Amino acid sequence: MAYFGRSRDIDMFHNVNKELLGQVIEQKVGYYQIILEETPSNMYGENLNKKFIGPVLINCLLERGDTAPVTEDFGMDFTRTLNVRFLKYHLQVANVEPSVGDIILWNEDYYEVNNVNENQLVVGKDPLYAYTDANGVPDTGTSLSIILECFYTRPEKVGIRENRL
């Protein structure tokens, strides 16, 4: 019988992380969620005119990569990666389900979601594969966070227009 990873431990981890992200770090990003039903695609399955909901401000933890120069047909440009870590709780409150193609707004830069990872498990126990102990009590652990891997993109490429006030 495991002594750690039960519901009391998970509740404690959950509350500590909510307090840390919401009241200590206080870092937020704007999240644009793509509307697939209203986004037309061409014969290759590419979306040239994307439609988005947002932005919605969500607490997170960021890991910003370095800028790197890129030479394109029209001159020099740059690229940068961004890893955004969300608590699943904050995404549920904002009614957001992350997917590839969504846009993150941070420091007036736009980043497109390239990959969605949900592989940080509390005490390494996957909630999708619940095992029970001798008393029939599930001993499952949980997943508290989602990590998005993003890359820098220009707002013109995704059809987001900045409005001046």
C-alpha positions as a Markdown table, in Angstrom:
| # | Residue | x | y | z |
|---|---|---|---|---|
| 1 | Met | 0.0 | 0.0 | 0.0 |
| 2 | Ala | 1.4 | 3.4 | -1.0 |
| 3 | Tyr | 1.7 | 6.1 | 1.6 |
| 4 | Phe | 2.1 | 9.0 | -0.8 |
| 5 | Gly | 0.1 | 10.1 | -3.8 |
| 6 | Arg | -3.3 | 9.7 | -2.2 |
| 7 | Ser | -6.1 | 12.3 | -2.4 |
| 8 | Arg | -4.8 | 14.3 | 0.6 |
| 9 | Asp | -1.3 | 14.6 | -0.9 |
| 10 | Ile | -2.8 | 15.6 | -4.3 |
| 11 | Asp | -5.0 | 18.2 | -2.7 |
| 12 | Met | -2.0 | 19.7 | -0.9 |
| 13 | Phe | 0.1 | 19.8 | -4.2 |
| 14 | His | -2.8 | 21.4 | -6.0 |
| 15 | Asn | -3.4 | 24.1 | -3.4 |
| 16 | Val | 0.3 | 24.9 | -3.1 |
| 17 | Asn | 0.7 | 25.2 | -6.9 |
| 18 | Lys | -2.5 | 27.4 | -7.2 |
| 19 | Glu | -1.1 | 29.7 | -4.5 |
| 20 | Leu | 2.3 | 29.8 | -6.1 |
| 21 | Leu | 1.1 | 30.7 | -9.6 |
| 22 | Gly | -1.7 | 32.9 | -8.5 |
| 23 | Gln | -0.2 | 35.0 | -5.7 |
| 24 | Val | 3.6 | 34.6 | -5.8 |
| 25 | Ile | 4.7 | 34.4 | -9.4 |
| 26 | Glu | 1.6 | 36.2 | -10.9 |
| 27 | Gln | 2.7 | 35.7 | -14.5 |
| 28 | Lys | -0.1 | 35.7 | -17.1 |
| 29 | Val | -0.3 | 35.1 | -20.9 |
| 30 | Gly | -3.1 | 35.9 | -23.3 |
| 31 | Tyr | -4.5 | 32.7 | -24.8 |
| 32 | Tyr | -6.2 | 32.6 | -28.2 |
| 33 | Gln | -8.0 | 29.4 | -28.9 |
| 34 | Ile | -8.6 | 28.4 | -32.5 |
| 35 | Ile | -12.2 | 27.8 | -33.6 |
| 36 | Leu | -11.9 | 24.8 | -35.9 |
| 37 | Glu | -15.5 | 25.0 | -37.1 |
| 38 | Glu | -15.1 | 28.5 | -38.4 |
| 39 | Thr | -11.6 | 28.0 | -39.8 |
| 40 | Pro | -11.7 | 27.1 | -43.5 |
| 41 | Ser | -9.0 | 24.9 | -45.0 |
| 42 | Asn | -7.8 | 24.5 | -48.5 |
| 43 | Met | -7.4 | 21.2 | -50.5 |
| 44 | Tyr | -4.1 | 20.5 | -48.6 |
| 45 | Gly | -5.7 | 20.8 | -45.2 |
| 46 | Glu | -3.9 | 24.1 | -44.5 |
| 47 | Asn | -5.7 | 26.9 | -42.7 |
| 48 | Leu | -4.9 | 30.3 | -44.2 |
| 49 | Asn | -7.6 | 32.4 | -42.4 |
| 50 | Lys | -7.8 | 31.2 | -38.8 |
| 51 | Lys | -10.5 | 32.3 | -36.4 |
| 52 | Phe | -9.8 | 32.6 | -32.7 |
| 53 | Ile | -11.5 | 33.1 | -29.4 |
| 54 | Gly | -9.7 | 35.4 | -27.0 |
| 55 | Pro | -7.5 | 36.5 | -25.6 |
| 56 | Val | -8.1 | 35.0 | -22.2 |
| 57 | Leu | -5.6 | 35.8 | -19.4 |
| 58 | Ile | -4.3 | 32.7 | -17.7 |
| 59 | Asn | -1.7 | 32.2 | -14.9 |
| 60 | Cys | 1.3 | 30.2 | -16.0 |
| 61 | Leu | 5.0 | 29.6 | -15.6 |
| 62 | Leu | 7.2 | 30.5 | -18.6 |
| 63 | Glu | 10.5 | 29.2 | -19.9 |
| 64 | Arg | 11.7 | 31.5 | -22.7 |
| 65 | Gly | 14.3 | 30.3 | -25.2 |
| 66 | Asp | 16.9 | 32.5 | -26.8 |
| 67 | Thr | 16.4 | 34.4 | -30.1 |
| 68 | Ala | 18.0 | 32.9 | -33.2 |
| 69 | Pro | 18.4 | 34.7 | -36.6 |
| 70 | Val | 16.8 | 33.1 | -39.6 |
| 71 | Thr | 17.5 | 34.1 | -43.2 |
| 72 | Glu | 14.4 | 34.0 | -45.4 |
| 73 | Asp | 13.6 | 35.0 | -49.0 |
| 74 | Phe | 12.7 | 38.5 | -47.9 |
| 75 | Gly | 15.7 | 39.1 | -45.5 |
| 76 | Met | 16.6 | 38.5 | -41.9 |
| 77 | Asp | 14.1 | 37.4 | -39.3 |
| 78 | Phe | 14.3 | 35.7 | -35.9 |
| 79 | Thr | 12.8 | 32.8 | -34.1 |
| 80 | Arg | 12.3 | 32.0 | -30.4 |
| 81 | Thr | 10.8 | 29.1 | -28.5 |
| 82 | Leu | 8.6 | 29.4 | -25.5 |
| 83 | Asn | 7.5 | 26.7 | -23.0 |
| 84 | Val | 4.3 | 27.6 | -21.2 |
| 85 | Arg | 3.3 | 25.6 | -18.1 |
| 86 | Phe | -0.3 | 25.7 | -17.0 |
| 87 | Leu | -2.1 | 24.2 | -14.1 |
| 88 | Lys | -5.1 | 22.2 | -15.4 |
| 89 | Tyr | -7.2 | 24.0 | -12.8 |
| 90 | His | -6.5 | 27.4 | -14.4 |
| 91 | Leu | -7.3 | 26.1 | -17.9 |
| 92 | Gln | -10.6 | 24.7 | -16.6 |
| 93 | Val | -11.5 | 28.0 | -15.0 |
| 94 | Ala | -10.7 | 29.8 | -18.2 |
| 95 | Asn | -12.7 | 27.1 | -20.2 |
| 96 | Val | -9.7 | 26.4 | -22.4 |
| 97 | Glu | -8.6 | 23.1 | -23.8 |
| 98 | Pro | -5.1 | 23.5 | -25.4 |
| 99 | Ser | -4.5 | 22.2 | -28.9 |
| 100 | Val | -1.8 | 22.6 | -31.6 |
| 101 | Gly | -2.3 | 25.8 | -33.5 |
| 102 | Asp | -3.5 | 27.9 | -30.6 |
| 103 | Ile | -1.8 | 31.3 | -30.1 |
| 104 | Ile | -0.1 | 32.6 | -26.9 |
| 105 | Leu | 0.4 | 36.3 | -26.5 |
| 106 | Trp | 3.2 | 37.3 | -24.2 |
| 107 | Asn | 5.2 | 40.6 | -24.0 |
| 108 | Glu | 3.5 | 41.8 | -27.2 |
| 109 | Asp | 4.8 | 38.7 | -29.1 |
| 110 | Tyr | 2.7 | 35.9 | -30.5 |
| 111 | Tyr | 3.7 | 32.2 | -30.2 |
| 112 | Glu | 2.0 | 29.3 | -31.9 |
| 113 | Val | 1.5 | 26.1 | -30.0 |
| 114 | Asn | 3.5 | 23.3 | -31.6 |
| 115 | Asn | 3.1 | 20.5 | -29.0 |
| 116 | Val | 0.9 | 19.8 | -26.0 |
| 117 | Asn | 2.4 | 17.6 | -23.2 |
| 118 | Glu | 0.6 | 16.2 | -20.2 |
| 119 | Asn | 3.2 | 13.9 | -18.8 |
| 120 | Gln | 4.0 | 15.3 | -15.3 |
| 121 | Leu | 2.3 | 12.8 | -13.0 |
| 122 | Val | 2.1 | 13.1 | -9.2 |
| 123 | Val | 4.4 | 10.5 | -7.8 |
| 124 | Gly | 4.5 | 8.9 | -11.2 |
| 125 | Lys | 1.0 | 7.4 | -11.2 |
| 126 | Asp | -1.1 | 7.8 | -14.3 |
| 127 | Pro | -4.8 | 8.5 | -13.5 |
| 128 | Leu | -5.9 | 6.8 | -16.7 |
| 129 | Tyr | -4.5 | 3.4 | -15.5 |
| 130 | Ala | -6.0 | 3.0 | -12.0 |
| 131 | Tyr | -4.8 | 0.1 | -9.9 |
| 132 | Thr | -6.3 | -0.8 | -6.6 |
| 133 | Asp | -4.8 | -2.0 | -3.4 |
| 134 | Ala | -5.8 | -5.0 | -1.4 |
| 135 | Asn | -8.8 | -3.1 | 0.1 |
| 136 | Gly | -10.1 | -2.1 | -3.4 |
| 137 | Val | -9.1 | 1.6 | -2.9 |
| 138 | Pro | -7.9 | 3.1 | -6.2 |
| 139 | Asp | -4.3 | 4.3 | -6.0 |
| 140 | Thr | -4.0 | 6.4 | -9.1 |
| 141 | Gly | -2.2 | 9.7 | -8.5 |
| 142 | Thr | -3.1 | 12.6 | -10.9 |
| 143 | Ser | -1.9 | 15.0 | -13.5 |
| 144 | Leu | -1.8 | 18.6 | -12.4 |
| 145 | Ser | -0.2 | 20.4 | -15.3 |
| 146 | Ile | 0.0 | 20.8 | -19.1 |
| 147 | Ile | 3.1 | 22.0 | -20.9 |
| 148 | Leu | 2.8 | 23.8 | -24.2 |
| 149 | Glu | 5.8 | 24.0 | -26.5 |
| 150 | Cys | 5.5 | 27.1 | -28.7 |
| 151 | Phe | 7.4 | 29.0 | -31.4 |
| 152 | Tyr | 7.4 | 32.7 | -32.3 |
| 153 | Thr | 5.1 | 33.8 | -35.1 |
| 154 | Arg | 4.2 | 37.1 | -36.6 |
| 155 | Pro | 0.6 | 38.3 | -36.1 |
| 156 | Glu | 0.1 | 38.7 | -39.8 |
| 157 | Lys | 0.7 | 35.0 | -40.4 |
| 158 | Val | -2.1 | 33.9 | -38.2 |
| 159 | Gly | -4.5 | 36.7 | -39.0 |
| 160 | Ile | -4.5 | 38.5 | -35.7 |
| 161 | Arg | -4.8 | 42.2 | -36.0 |
| 162 | Glu | -3.5 | 44.5 | -33.3 |
| 163 | Asn | -5.9 | 47.4 | -32.5 |
| 164 | Arg | -4.6 | 50.7 | -31.5 |
| 165 | Leu | -6.5 | 52.5 | -28.7 |
